[in-house]
């Protein structure tokens, strides 16, 4: 039987985040002046970004233009996008920050 | 959109919703956690069978003050009469969490005395025993597909 599940992109989170943040640093000042506290999905490969009032709005805009790509999500002006006060480091899965398995298994 | 949740004996706020990925859809009950600013957080054992779509990565700040880069997924969720796409954080926990991000644009009404919890869009009447909810305004920040 053929697996009809769409192929999931593979990701090395550490490397992906590093390159994304390098691109974000180039547009950071402009974004913080124009869209403070909003969310931005960025793609360092195309040097493009999409802004939204919410995390899902920014990602949806980005996915509309590039359905197969993955994006780095930042809340503009904040060092972190998500804050989870009930979860500690030990509760995260995969401490190596490298996930190359197919989630849609 | 208007929906009711429940308040348990520990005064925790719970809401039922459907969560769907590339493989399947499941009805879950999630805890409203105002200490979480994302949209939806799912335990691994719920997230993996759904086949969530990988959307990218984002920096997280955790309870111990640490900051780490983690993967970010998307899911189709249905709650009340609304279905939409939500970002999903996946962790090794037992409880699904609804964060402040998912409540953006909604009104959260909590009556701890009567143990009543209502989430509604602005302009929607609260339910009464004799009257079904009606919509006064079409204003909403959320994309609605309706029907489900």
gemmi code that builds the backbone of each chain (N, CA, C; Angstrom):
import gemmi

chains = {
    "A": [
        ("UNK", (0.845, -1.188, 0.000), (0.000, 0.000, 0.000), (0.889, 1.249, 0.000)),
        ("UNK", (0.544, 2.226, -0.834), (1.349, 3.434, -0.933), (0.968, 4.425, 0.154)),
        ("UNK", (1.969, 5.028, 0.785), (1.718, 6.049, 1.797), (1.401, 7.377, 1.119)),
        ("UNK", (0.169, 7.871, 1.305), (-0.266, 9.108, 0.652), (0.027, 10.343, 1.498)),
        ("UNK", (0.644, 10.147, 2.662), (0.892, 11.280, 3.548), (1.909, 12.232, 2.936)),
        ("UNK", (1.621, 13.557, 2.937), (2.596, 14.504, 2.417), (3.915, 14.397, 3.168)),
        ("UNK", (5.009, 14.549, 2.454), (6.327, 14.448, 3.081), (6.556, 15.664, 3.977)),
        ("UNK", (6.946, 15.415, 5.198), (7.237, 16.499, 6.122), (8.670, 16.979, 5.898)),
        ("UNK", (8.898, 18.295, 5.962), (10.275, 18.776, 5.866), (11.077, 18.296, 7.063)),
        ("UNK", (12.370, 18.096, 6.850), (13.234, 17.721, 7.960), (13.902, 18.975, 8.498)),
        ("UNK", (14.272, 18.932, 9.755), (14.776, 20.154, 10.371), (15.823, 19.840, 11.420)),
        ("UNK", (16.904, 20.600, 11.371), (17.846, 20.656, 12.475), (17.563, 21.991, 13.158)),
        ("UNK", (16.896, 21.940, 14.286), (16.370, 23.148, 14.907), (17.471, 24.157, 15.229)),
        ("UNK", (18.598, 23.634, 15.721), (19.695, 24.521, 16.129), (20.237, 25.322, 14.946)),
        ("UNK", (20.489, 24.630, 13.849), (21.033, 25.282, 12.663), (19.994, 26.193, 12.017)),
        ("UNK", (18.763, 25.715, 11.942), (17.668, 26.489, 11.357), (17.454, 27.790, 12.150)),
        ("UNK", (17.462, 27.695, 13.464), (17.255, 28.870, 14.307), (18.401, 29.865, 14.164)),
        ("UNK", (19.621, 29.349, 14.090), (20.801, 30.212, 13.972), (20.736, 31.041, 12.686)),
        ("UNK", (20.444, 30.391, 11.581), (20.371, 31.106, 10.305), (19.187, 32.073, 10.282)),
        ("UNK", (18.087, 31.665, 10.879), (16.903, 32.528, 10.915), (17.164, 33.786, 11.742)),
        ("UNK", (17.841, 33.605, 12.875), (18.131, 34.749, 13.735), (19.137, 35.705, 13.087)),
        ("UNK", (20.037, 35.157, 12.290), (20.985, 36.020, 11.571), (20.230, 36.922, 10.590)),
        ("UNK", (19.234, 36.347, 9.916), (18.427, 37.167, 9.006), (17.558, 38.153, 9.793)),
        ("UNK", (16.990, 37.677, 10.910), (16.125, 38.549, 11.713), (16.886, 39.779, 12.211)),
        ("UNK", (18.138, 39.603, 12.557), (18.939, 40.738, 13.033), (19.029, 41.858, 11.990)),
        ("UNK", (18.950, 41.476, 10.707), (19.025, 42.480, 9.635), (17.756, 43.324, 9.537)),
        ("UNK", (16.603, 42.772, 9.931), (15.330, 43.498, 9.788), (14.725, 43.873, 11.137)),
        ("UNK", (15.432, 43.521, 12.199), (14.911, 43.693, 13.559), (14.538, 45.147, 13.861)),
        ("UNK", (15.426, 46.086, 13.565), (15.187, 47.491, 13.913), (13.940, 48.029, 13.214)),
        ("UNK", (13.805, 47.681, 11.957), (12.639, 48.147, 11.202), (11.346, 47.546, 11.763)),
        ("UNK", (11.361, 46.258, 12.062), (10.162, 45.595, 12.577), (9.777, 46.127, 13.951)),
        ("UNK", (10.778, 46.350, 14.801), (10.473, 46.838, 16.151), (9.894, 48.249, 16.111)),
        ("UNK", (10.288, 49.029, 15.096), (9.743, 50.381, 14.966), (8.334, 50.370, 14.382)),
        ("UNK", (8.100, 49.456, 13.453), (6.825, 49.476, 12.718), (5.765, 48.540, 13.305)),
        ("UNK", (6.166, 47.429, 13.890), (5.181, 46.419, 14.311), (5.526, 45.811, 15.662)),
        ("UNK", (5.707, 46.648, 16.697), (6.084, 46.085, 17.996), (5.033, 45.127, 18.541)),
        ("UNK", (5.507, 44.038, 19.143), (4.680, 43.022, 19.806), (3.889, 42.124, 18.857)),
        ("UNK", (3.932, 42.412, 17.563), (3.260, 41.507, 16.628), (4.157, 40.297, 16.376)),
        ("UNK", (3.633, 39.334, 15.638), (4.390, 38.113, 15.342), (4.904, 38.177, 13.906)),
        ("UNK", (6.082, 37.639, 13.691), (6.641, 37.606, 12.345), (7.174, 36.201, 12.048)),
        ("UNK", (6.757, 35.677, 10.907), (7.296, 34.415, 10.404), (8.347, 34.769, 9.367)),
        ("UNK", (9.546, 34.223, 9.535), (10.619, 34.607, 8.625), (11.190, 33.388, 7.899)),
        ("UNK", (11.653, 33.649, 6.691), (12.306, 32.622, 5.879), (13.648, 33.165, 5.421)),
        ("UNK", (14.707, 32.684, 6.030), (16.036, 33.234, 5.718), (16.486, 32.888, 4.306)),
        ("UNK", (15.927, 31.804, 3.756), (16.361, 31.384, 2.409), (15.914, 32.372, 1.331)),
        ("UNK", (14.709, 32.918, 1.489), (14.202, 33.879, 0.502), (14.292, 35.315, 1.008)),
        ("UNK", (14.754, 35.487, 2.248), (14.828, 36.811, 2.889), (13.458, 37.496, 2.920)),
        ("UNK", (12.432, 36.700, 3.172), (11.084, 37.273, 3.260), (10.530, 37.097, 4.669)),
        ("UNK", (9.543, 37.937, 4.993), (8.888, 37.801, 6.292), (7.420, 38.176, 6.190)),
        ("UNK", (6.620, 37.638, 7.122), (5.172, 37.844, 7.131), (4.758, 38.204, 8.562)),
        ("UNK", (3.997, 39.279, 8.702), (3.617, 39.774, 10.022), (2.147, 39.470, 10.289)),
        ("UNK", (1.840, 39.110, 11.543), (0.460, 38.854, 11.930), (0.185, 39.331, 13.339)),
        ("UNK", (-1.096, 39.542, 13.634), (-1.486, 39.914, 15.004), (-1.283, 38.735, 15.956)),
        ("UNK", (-1.397, 37.526, 15.416), (-1.204, 36.321, 16.219), (-0.151, 35.448, 15.556)),
        ("UNK", (0.312, 34.450, 16.321), (1.309, 33.520, 15.782), (0.747, 32.776, 14.577)),
        ("UNK", (-0.488, 32.298, 14.690), (-1.060, 31.510, 13.596), (-1.348, 32.378, 12.378)),
        ("UNK", (-1.664, 33.653, 12.592), (-1.905, 34.542, 11.442), (-0.614, 34.748, 10.643)),
        ("UNK", (0.485, 34.985, 11.337), (1.765, 35.167, 10.633), (2.156, 33.900, 9.880)),
        ("UNK", (1.999, 32.736, 10.542), (2.360, 31.475, 9.893), (1.441, 31.145, 8.730)),
        ("UNK", (0.161, 31.448, 8.870), (-0.788, 31.171, 7.784), (-0.451, 31.993, 6.546)),
        ("UNK", (-0.083, 33.251, 6.755), (0.321, 34.099, 5.620), (1.550, 33.507, 4.932)),
        ("UNK", (2.514, 33.087, 5.725), (3.741, 32.530, 5.152), (3.458, 31.233, 4.398)),
        ("UNK", (2.622, 30.366, 5.008), (2.294, 29.081, 4.386), (1.478, 29.264, 3.113)),
        ("UNK", (0.719, 30.359, 3.021), (-0.043, 30.625, 1.800), (0.908, 30.853, 0.626)),
        ("UNK", (2.000, 31.550, 0.882), (2.971, 31.822, -0.179), (3.886, 30.618, -0.441)),
        ("UNK", (4.265, 29.909, 0.626), (5.176, 28.765, 0.475), (4.659, 27.593, 1.319)),
        ("UNK", (3.708, 26.840, 0.778), (3.073, 25.769, 1.569), (4.045, 24.696, 2.057)),
        ("UNK", (5.123, 24.466, 1.346), (6.023, 23.365, 1.706), (7.169, 23.797, 2.622)),
        ("UNK", (7.316, 25.092, 2.824), (8.464, 25.560, 3.610), (8.138, 25.600, 5.104)),
        ("UNK", (9.181, 25.695, 5.909), (9.008, 25.901, 7.335), (9.581, 27.275, 7.693)),
        ("UNK", (9.118, 27.841, 8.788), (9.431, 29.234, 9.111), (9.845, 29.367, 10.574)),
        ("UNK", (10.585, 30.411, 10.826), (10.969, 30.727, 12.204), (10.023, 31.823, 12.694)),
        ("UNK", (9.444, 31.607, 13.856), (8.422, 32.519, 14.355), (8.954, 33.324, 15.542)),
        ("UNK", (8.814, 34.627, 15.455), (9.318, 35.516, 16.503), (8.230, 36.512, 16.895)),
        ("UNK", (8.125, 36.776, 18.205), (7.304, 37.917, 18.628), (8.224, 39.130, 18.641)),
        ("UNK", (7.879, 40.109, 17.838), (8.764, 41.256, 17.599), (9.013, 42.017, 18.908)),
        ("UNK", (10.276, 42.219, 19.206), (10.648, 42.965, 20.400), (10.823, 42.110, 21.633)),
        ("UNK", (10.604, 40.811, 21.505), (10.745, 39.922, 22.650), (11.835, 38.888, 22.369)),
        ("UNK", (12.619, 38.527, 23.386), (13.652, 37.508, 23.158), (13.074, 36.115, 22.937)),
        ("UNK", (11.827, 35.909, 23.351), (11.187, 34.609, 23.140), (9.800, 34.807, 22.541)),
        ("UNK", (9.374, 33.834, 21.785), (8.033, 33.892, 21.194), (7.008, 33.311, 22.145)),
        ("UNK", (7.368, 32.194, 22.781), (6.433, 31.507, 23.670), (6.997, 31.430, 25.082)),
        ("UNK", (6.100, 31.601, 26.038), (6.452, 31.450, 27.438), (5.514, 30.406, 28.038)),
        ("UNK", (6.113, 29.372, 28.635), (5.315, 28.289, 29.216), (5.729, 28.133, 30.669)),
        ("UNK", (4.942, 28.651, 31.572), (5.321, 28.688, 32.981), (5.097, 27.362, 33.708)),
        ("UNK", (4.441, 26.416, 33.061), (4.183, 25.136, 33.723), (5.077, 24.013, 33.199)),
        ("UNK", (5.987, 24.351, 32.301), (6.845, 23.334, 31.684), (8.310, 23.657, 31.962)),
        ("UNK", (9.063, 22.638, 32.383), (10.500, 22.806, 32.601), (11.288, 22.113, 31.485)),
        ("UNK", (12.579, 22.354, 31.481), (13.424, 21.815, 30.411), (13.277, 20.304, 30.280)),
        ("UNK", (13.160, 19.614, 31.400), (13.075, 18.153, 31.367), (11.790, 17.655, 30.712)),
        ("UNK", (10.795, 18.544, 30.575), (9.533, 18.139, 29.969), (9.574, 18.239, 28.445)),
        ("UNK", (10.630, 18.860, 27.925), (10.743, 18.957, 26.480), (11.166, 17.616, 25.925)),
        ("UNK", (10.737, 17.320, 24.733), (11.167, 16.075, 24.132), (12.365, 16.356, 23.240)),
        ("UNK", (13.257, 15.383, 23.134), (14.407, 15.520, 22.239), (15.344, 16.623, 22.693)),
        ("UNK", (16.198, 16.387, 23.649), (17.079, 17.421, 24.186), (18.153, 17.860, 23.194)),
        ("UNK", (18.354, 17.061, 22.125), (19.431, 17.375, 21.193), (19.056, 18.460, 20.200)),
        ("UNK", (17.794, 18.878, 20.187), (17.329, 19.901, 19.261), (17.540, 19.507, 17.802)),
        ("UNK", (17.534, 18.241, 17.533), (17.655, 17.779, 16.152), (16.621, 16.687, 15.935)),
        ("UNK", (15.682, 16.944, 15.069), (14.591, 16.003, 14.860), (14.507, 15.711, 13.372)),
        ("UNK", (14.936, 14.537, 12.981), (14.896, 14.232, 11.567), (13.941, 13.081, 11.268)),
        ("UNK", (13.042, 12.788, 12.207), (12.059, 11.755, 11.923), (10.828, 12.393, 11.290)),
        ("UNK", (10.025, 11.560, 10.666), (8.836, 12.046, 9.989), (7.652, 11.997, 10.941)),
        ("UNK", (7.144, 13.177, 11.286), (6.031, 13.209, 12.226), (4.777, 12.588, 11.660)),
        ("UNK", (4.559, 12.760, 10.372), (3.378, 12.166, 9.755), (3.716, 10.723, 9.390)),
        ("UNK", (4.001, 9.925, 10.408), (4.500, 8.585, 10.166), (3.353, 7.662, 9.756)),
    ],
    "B": [
        ("UNK", (-19.290, 32.935, 17.680), (-18.986, 31.661, 18.328), (-19.144, 31.817, 19.834)),
        ("UNK", (-19.740, 30.838, 20.435), (-19.848, 30.816, 21.889), (-19.772, 29.364, 22.344)),
        ("UNK", (-19.017, 29.132, 23.398), (-18.952, 27.758, 23.910), (-18.791, 27.791, 25.421)),
        ("UNK", (-19.204, 26.718, 26.019), (-19.080, 26.612, 27.463), (-18.040, 25.559, 27.811)),
        ("UNK", (-17.328, 25.802, 28.889), (-16.374, 24.822, 29.401), (-16.820, 24.397, 30.774)),
        ("UNK", (-15.874, 23.897, 31.544), (-16.226, 23.495, 32.908), (-15.134, 23.921, 33.880)),
        ("UNK", (-15.517, 24.106, 35.114), (-14.570, 24.421, 36.184), (-14.571, 23.244, 37.151)),
        ("UNK", (-13.414, 22.635, 37.358), (-13.391, 21.438, 38.194), (-13.273, 21.778, 39.678)),
        ("UNK", (-13.165, 20.747, 40.482), (-13.147, 20.924, 41.948), (-11.889, 21.636, 42.436)),
        ("UNK", (-10.860, 21.731, 41.572), (-9.643, 22.469, 41.920), (-9.631, 23.860, 41.297)),
        ("UNK", (-10.803, 24.274, 40.803), (-10.964, 25.578, 40.148), (-10.102, 25.738, 38.896)),
        ("UNK", (-9.850, 24.626, 38.231), (-9.154, 24.668, 36.950), (-10.190, 24.760, 35.824)),
        ("UNK", (-9.804, 25.459, 34.741), (-10.739, 25.753, 33.653), (-10.477, 24.817, 32.481)),
        ("UNK", (-11.499, 24.107, 32.039), (-11.340, 23.105, 30.975), (-12.274, 23.397, 29.808)),
        ("UNK", (-11.755, 23.176, 28.599), (-12.553, 23.388, 27.385), (-12.344, 22.205, 26.444)),
        ("UNK", (-13.432, 21.722, 25.855), (-13.341, 20.637, 24.877), (-13.180, 21.197, 23.471)),
        ("UNK", (-12.403, 20.485, 22.670), (-12.207, 20.892, 21.277), (-11.766, 19.683, 20.470)),
        ("UNK", (-11.896, 19.792, 19.151), (-11.331, 18.762, 18.295), (-10.000, 19.266, 17.749)),
        ("UNK", (-9.040, 18.364, 17.631), (-7.730, 18.696, 17.082), (-7.430, 17.713, 15.962)),
        ("UNK", (-7.097, 18.248, 14.795), (-6.847, 17.381, 13.651), (-5.501, 17.640, 13.012)),
        ("UNK", (-4.872, 16.556, 12.546), (-3.612, 16.659, 11.812), (-3.749, 15.981, 10.464)),
        ("UNK", (-2.619, 15.541, 9.910), (-2.629, 14.902, 8.591), (-3.202, 13.488, 8.646)),
        ("UNK", (-3.198, 12.876, 9.822), (-3.646, 11.488, 9.933), (-5.020, 11.315, 10.531)),
        ("UNK", (-5.312, 12.073, 11.559), (-6.567, 11.824, 12.266), (-7.018, 13.057, 13.029)),
        ("UNK", (-8.204, 12.942, 13.592), (-8.782, 14.021, 14.391), (-9.224, 13.417, 15.726)),
        ("UNK", (-9.073, 14.206, 16.790), (-9.406, 13.685, 18.112), (-10.063, 14.783, 18.935)),
        ("UNK", (-11.035, 14.376, 19.760), (-11.622, 15.333, 20.693), (-10.838, 15.279, 22.000)),
        ("UNK", (-10.411, 16.442, 22.457), (-9.632, 16.502, 23.696), (-10.255, 17.529, 24.633)),
        ("UNK", (-9.883, 17.446, 25.888), (-10.242, 18.488, 26.842), (-8.939, 19.159, 27.273)),
        ("UNK", (-8.859, 20.468, 27.100), (-7.617, 21.191, 27.380), (-7.829, 22.175, 28.529)),
        ("UNK", (-6.748, 22.365, 29.272), (-6.762, 23.256, 30.431), (-6.371, 24.670, 30.002)),
        ("UNK", (-7.144, 25.664, 30.395), (-6.771, 27.050, 30.106), (-5.655, 27.461, 31.067)),
        ("UNK", (-4.509, 27.844, 30.503), (-3.325, 28.180, 31.299), (-2.868, 29.586, 30.917)),
        ("UNK", (-3.122, 30.544, 31.785), (-2.735, 31.923, 31.475), (-1.233, 32.155, 31.639)),
        ("UNK", (-0.532, 31.144, 32.125), (0.928, 31.214, 32.177), (1.578, 30.745, 30.889)),
        ("UNK", (0.749, 30.465, 29.902), (1.216, 30.021, 28.581), (0.675, 31.018, 27.557)),
        ("UNK", (1.556, 31.662, 26.808), (1.098, 32.691, 25.865), (0.957, 32.178, 24.439)),
        ("UNK", (1.240, 30.892, 24.215), (1.034, 30.307, 22.893), (-0.436, 29.994, 22.674)),
        ("UNK", (-0.705, 29.198, 21.636), (-2.095, 28.905, 21.312), (-2.536, 27.551, 21.873)),
        ("UNK", (-1.831, 26.502, 21.520), (-2.205, 25.177, 22.007), (-0.943, 24.378, 22.294)),
        ("UNK", (-0.924, 23.695, 23.409), (0.190, 22.825, 23.780), (-0.357, 21.415, 23.930)),
        ("UNK", (0.256, 20.474, 23.243), (-0.239, 19.095, 23.292), (0.821, 18.142, 23.834)),
        ("UNK", (0.397, 17.164, 24.627), (1.312, 16.106, 25.035), (1.720, 15.274, 23.823)),
        ("UNK", (2.918, 14.721, 23.887), (3.434, 13.874, 22.800), (2.461, 12.769, 22.406)),
        ("UNK", (1.876, 12.111, 23.409), (1.044, 10.946, 23.105), (-0.235, 11.303, 22.362)),
        ("UNK", (-0.638, 12.569, 22.433), (-1.782, 13.025, 21.628), (-1.296, 13.507, 20.273)),
        ("UNK", (-0.176, 14.235, 20.258), (0.282, 14.898, 19.035), (0.760, 13.916, 17.966)),
        ("UNK", (1.498, 12.895, 18.362), (2.112, 12.008, 17.361), (1.080, 11.271, 16.504)),
        ("UNK", (0.059, 10.647, 17.095), (-0.906, 9.935, 16.243), (-1.678, 10.855, 15.286)),
        ("UNK", (-1.813, 12.132, 15.642), (-2.552, 13.057, 14.781), (-1.803, 13.347, 13.479)),
        ("UNK", (-0.465, 13.270, 13.515), (0.314, 13.623, 12.331), (0.296, 15.125, 12.099)),
        ("UNK", (0.703, 15.867, 13.092), (0.699, 17.324, 12.964), (1.691, 17.786, 11.915)),
        ("UNK", (1.351, 18.881, 11.247), (2.228, 19.412, 10.206), (3.306, 20.292, 10.836)),
        ("UNK", (4.550, 20.014, 10.499), (5.654, 20.834, 11.000), (5.607, 22.211, 10.334)),
        ("UNK", (5.606, 23.260, 11.148), (5.514, 24.626, 10.608), (6.830, 25.370, 10.716)),
        ("UNK", (7.688, 24.950, 11.656), (8.968, 25.631, 11.810), (9.486, 25.522, 13.216)),
        ("UNK", (10.054, 26.618, 13.701), (10.630, 26.623, 15.046), (10.459, 28.005, 15.658)),
        ("UNK", (10.649, 28.054, 16.968), (10.508, 29.328, 17.687), (11.247, 29.227, 19.012)),
        ("UNK", (11.650, 30.387, 19.572), (12.290, 30.364, 20.889), (11.251, 30.315, 22.016)),
        ("UNK", (11.496, 29.425, 22.989), (10.582, 29.241, 24.120), (11.295, 29.637, 25.409)),
        ("UNK", (10.537, 30.270, 26.310), (11.019, 30.461, 27.675), (10.209, 29.539, 28.581)),
        ("UNK", (10.911, 28.745, 29.395), (10.249, 27.761, 30.243), (10.226, 28.207, 31.699)),
        ("UNK", (9.555, 27.413, 32.529), (9.356, 27.771, 33.932), (10.663, 27.916, 34.697)),
        ("UNK", (11.700, 27.178, 34.293), (12.989, 27.264, 34.989), (13.855, 28.408, 34.460)),
        ("UNK", (13.270, 29.249, 33.600), (13.982, 30.417, 33.090), (14.822, 30.149, 31.861)),
        ("UNK", (14.913, 28.903, 31.480), (15.737, 28.559, 30.318), (15.038, 28.959, 29.022)),
        ("UNK", (15.855, 29.247, 28.018), (15.334, 29.572, 26.691), (15.875, 28.532, 25.724)),
        ("UNK", (14.986, 27.941, 24.938), (15.441, 26.948, 23.971), (14.657, 27.073, 22.672)),
        ("UNK", (15.306, 26.605, 21.616), (14.668, 26.599, 20.310), (13.911, 25.278, 20.157)),
        ("UNK", (12.633, 25.363, 19.854), (11.829, 24.151, 19.736), (10.993, 24.163, 18.461)),
        ("UNK", (10.626, 22.975, 18.033), (9.803, 22.871, 16.832), (8.390, 23.381, 17.094)),
        ("UNK", (7.761, 23.831, 16.024), (6.408, 24.368, 16.096), (5.562, 23.666, 15.038)),
        ("UNK", (4.363, 23.287, 15.414), (3.480, 22.555, 14.506), (2.179, 23.336, 14.314)),
        ("UNK", (1.399, 22.906, 13.332), (0.059, 23.482, 13.186), (-0.963, 22.356, 13.199)),
        ("UNK", (-2.171, 22.701, 13.644), (-3.274, 21.737, 13.672), (-4.555, 22.468, 13.303)),
        ("UNK", (-5.510, 21.708, 12.830), (-6.846, 22.268, 12.628), (-7.645, 22.007, 13.890)),
        ("UNK", (-8.167, 23.062, 14.479), (-8.943, 22.858, 15.694), (-10.384, 23.300, 15.466)),
        ("UNK", (-11.279, 22.640, 16.171), (-12.679, 23.018, 16.145), (-13.157, 23.224, 17.562)),
        ("UNK", (-13.669, 24.390, 17.839), (-14.272, 24.622, 19.162), (-15.481, 25.521, 18.968)),
        ("UNK", (-16.549, 25.205, 19.706), (-17.808, 25.882, 19.442), (-18.218, 25.601, 18.006)),
        ("UNK", (-18.594, 26.633, 17.275), (-18.983, 26.461, 15.874), (-17.859, 26.872, 14.937)),
        ("UNK", (-16.682, 27.114, 15.487), (-15.576, 27.656, 14.703), (-14.491, 26.614, 14.465)),
        ("UNK", (-13.962, 26.599, 13.257), (-12.745, 25.816, 13.026), (-11.684, 26.746, 12.458)),
        ("UNK", (-10.449, 26.488, 12.813), (-9.349, 27.363, 12.427), (-8.026, 26.612, 12.532)),
        ("UNK", (-6.977, 27.247, 12.046), (-5.635, 26.699, 12.213), (-5.016, 27.291, 13.474)),
        ("UNK", (-4.330, 26.465, 14.231), (-3.653, 26.950, 15.436), (-2.219, 26.448, 15.458)),
        ("UNK", (-1.335, 27.235, 16.039), (0.029, 26.762, 16.262), (0.033, 25.836, 17.475)),
        ("UNK", (0.865, 24.823, 17.404), (0.894, 23.811, 18.466), (2.326, 23.604, 18.953)),
        ("UNK", (2.512, 23.682, 20.250), (3.757, 23.310, 20.902), (3.571, 21.894, 21.437)),
        ("UNK", (4.575, 21.072, 21.294), (4.480, 19.679, 21.746), (5.516, 19.433, 22.833)),
        ("UNK", (5.076, 18.902, 23.961), (5.992, 18.618, 25.069), (5.669, 17.260, 25.665)),
        ("UNK", (6.554, 16.816, 26.519), (6.370, 15.534, 27.190), (5.603, 15.760, 28.482)),
        ("UNK", (4.286, 15.914, 28.359), (3.458, 16.182, 29.530), (2.187, 15.343, 29.443)),
        ("UNK", (1.315, 15.500, 30.419), (0.072, 14.718, 30.432), (-1.150, 15.545, 30.050)),
        ("UNK", (-1.001, 16.862, 30.053), (-2.179, 17.716, 29.922), (-2.063, 18.650, 28.728)),
        ("UNK", (-3.133, 18.725, 27.947), (-3.190, 19.697, 26.856), (-3.522, 21.069, 27.438)),
        ("UNK", (-2.847, 22.105, 26.921), (-3.049, 23.453, 27.444), (-3.535, 24.399, 26.352)),
        ("UNK", (-4.470, 25.263, 26.723), (-4.883, 26.381, 25.877), (-4.205, 27.623, 26.442)),
        ("UNK", (-3.482, 28.337, 25.597), (-2.794, 29.535, 26.056), (-3.531, 30.798, 25.664)),
        ("UNK", (-3.016, 31.908, 26.150), (-3.619, 33.200, 25.859), (-3.684, 33.507, 24.373)),
        ("UNK", (-2.759, 32.930, 23.613), (-2.754, 33.185, 22.173), (-3.999, 32.684, 21.470)),
        ("UNK", (-4.556, 31.580, 21.946), (-5.756, 31.037, 21.308), (-6.997, 31.856, 21.684)),
        ("UNK", (-6.915, 32.542, 22.812), (-8.052, 33.333, 23.281), (-8.037, 34.751, 22.721)),
        ("UNK", (-7.005, 35.079, 21.940), (-6.897, 36.414, 21.353), (-8.150, 36.718, 20.530)),
        ("UNK", (-8.791, 37.846, 20.835), (-10.002, 38.241, 20.103), (-11.282, 37.706, 20.709)),
        ("UNK", (-11.187, 36.897, 21.752), (-12.370, 36.344, 22.408), (-12.585, 36.992, 23.773)),
        ("UNK", (-13.753, 36.747, 24.314), (-14.053, 37.160, 25.685), (-14.173, 35.901, 26.533)),
        ("UNK", (-13.423, 35.866, 27.632), (-13.452, 34.718, 28.549), (-14.203, 35.128, 29.806)),
        ("UNK", (-15.320, 34.462, 30.069), (-16.131, 34.775, 31.238), (-16.049, 33.607, 32.224)),
        ("UNK", (-15.607, 33.912, 33.439), (-15.453, 32.866, 34.452), (-16.216, 33.271, 35.710)),
        ("UNK", (-17.126, 32.411, 36.139), (-17.858, 32.627, 37.380), (-17.522, 31.466, 38.303)),
        ("UNK", (-16.560, 31.704, 39.214), (-16.120, 30.622, 40.095), (-17.193, 30.260, 41.124)),
        ("UNK", (-18.074, 31.203, 41.422), (-19.123, 30.909, 42.394), (-20.138, 29.920, 41.809)),
        ("UNK", (-20.526, 30.179, 40.553), (-21.515, 29.305, 39.910), (-20.860, 28.182, 39.110)),
        ("UNK", (-19.528, 28.186, 39.084), (-18.779, 27.181, 38.318), (-19.173, 27.219, 36.842)),
        ("UNK", (-19.203, 28.425, 36.286), (-19.562, 28.578, 34.879), (-18.400, 29.205, 34.102)),
        ("UNK", (-18.143, 28.646, 32.932), (-17.079, 29.123, 32.056), (-17.634, 29.283, 30.638)),
        ("UNK", (-17.496, 30.488, 30.090), (-17.990, 30.761, 28.737), (-16.889, 31.473, 27.951)),
        ("UNK", (-16.673, 31.031, 26.716), (-15.788, 31.730, 25.781), (-16.647, 32.188, 24.619)),
        ("UNK", (-16.565, 33.459, 24.265), (-17.422, 33.957, 23.181), (-16.720, 35.039, 22.396)),
        ("UNK", (-17.193, 35.243, 21.199), (-16.706, 36.349, 20.392), (-17.411, 37.627, 20.836)),
        ("UNK", (-16.758, 38.769, 20.670), (-17.430, 40.029, 20.988), (-18.702, 40.177, 20.153)),
        ("UNK", (-19.765, 40.643, 20.775), (-21.015, 40.856, 20.056), (-21.957, 39.681, 20.096)),
        ("UNK", (-21.525, 38.585, 20.715), (-22.396, 37.414, 20.815), (-23.023, 37.402, 22.203)),
        ("UNK", (-24.356, 37.224, 22.240), (-25.050, 37.190, 23.528), (-24.652, 35.967, 24.325)),
        ("UNK", (-24.673, 36.113, 25.635), (-24.461, 34.956, 26.494), (-25.692, 34.065, 26.428)),
        ("UNK", (-25.527, 32.753, 26.566), (-26.682, 31.865, 26.490), (-27.598, 32.035, 27.698)),
        ("UNK", (-28.889, 31.934, 27.465), (-29.840, 31.927, 28.565), (-30.663, 30.655, 28.446)),
        ("UNK", (-31.291, 30.213, 29.518), (-32.000, 28.934, 29.497), (-33.085, 28.867, 28.425)),
        ("UNK", (-33.710, 30.010, 28.090), (-34.838, 29.969, 27.168), (-34.486, 30.434, 25.764)),
        ("UNK", (-33.294, 30.978, 25.590), (-32.959, 31.576, 24.302), (-31.632, 31.064, 23.768)),
        ("UNK", (-31.600, 30.628, 22.521), (-30.309, 30.258, 21.944), (-29.473, 31.489, 21.698)),
        ("UNK", (-28.130, 31.358, 21.647), (-27.282, 32.530, 21.434), (-27.524, 33.155, 20.068)),
        ("UNK", (-27.473, 34.474, 20.012), (-27.612, 35.172, 18.737), (-26.402, 36.049, 18.524)),
        ("UNK", (-26.145, 36.380, 17.270), (-24.963, 37.178, 16.931), (-25.398, 38.579, 16.542)),
        ("UNK", (-24.860, 39.578, 17.241), (-25.225, 40.952, 16.956), (-24.266, 41.588, 15.957)),
        ("UNK", (-23.026, 41.124, 15.988), (-22.005, 41.763, 15.177), (-21.208, 40.717, 14.437)),
        ("UNK", (-20.718, 41.071, 13.264), (-19.900, 40.139, 12.511), (-18.416, 40.368, 12.777)),
        ("UNK", (-18.098, 41.321, 13.628), (-16.690, 41.629, 13.860), (-15.992, 40.481, 14.562)),
        ("UNK", (-14.899, 40.064, 14.011), (-14.111, 38.991, 14.595), (-12.712, 39.049, 14.029)),
        ("UNK", (-11.750, 38.730, 14.852), (-10.369, 38.705, 14.364), (-10.002, 37.327, 13.849)),
        ("UNK", (-10.913, 36.362, 13.994), (-10.576, 35.000, 13.622), (-11.296, 34.596, 12.356)),
        ("UNK", (-10.588, 33.880, 11.512), (-11.170, 33.365, 10.293), (-12.139, 32.249, 10.649)),
        ("UNK", (-13.350, 32.318, 10.096), (-14.337, 31.320, 10.428), (-14.742, 30.534, 9.194)),
        ("UNK", (-14.793, 29.235, 9.352), (-15.309, 28.406, 8.280), (-16.723, 27.925, 8.603)),
        ("UNK", (-17.040, 27.862, 9.901), (-18.382, 27.547, 10.348), (-18.798, 26.111, 10.056)),
        ("UNK", (-19.981, 25.783, 10.507), (-20.584, 24.508, 10.147), (-20.273, 23.350, 11.068)),
        ("UNK", (-19.056, 23.213, 11.519), (-18.664, 22.040, 12.290), (-19.094, 22.176, 13.720)),
    ],
}
model = gemmi.Model(1)
for chain_id, residues in chains.items():
    chain = gemmi.Chain(chain_id)
    for i, (resn, *xyz) in enumerate(residues, 1):
        res = gemmi.Residue()
        res.name, res.seqid = resn, gemmi.SeqId(i, " ")
        for name, pos in zip(("N", "CA", "C"), xyz):
            atom = gemmi.Atom()
            atom.name, atom.element = name, gemmi.Element(name[0])
            atom.pos, atom.b_iso = gemmi.Position(*pos), 0.0
            res.add_atom(atom)
        chain.add_residue(res)
    model.add_chain(chain)
structure = gemmi.Structure()
structure.add_model(model)
structure.setup_entities()
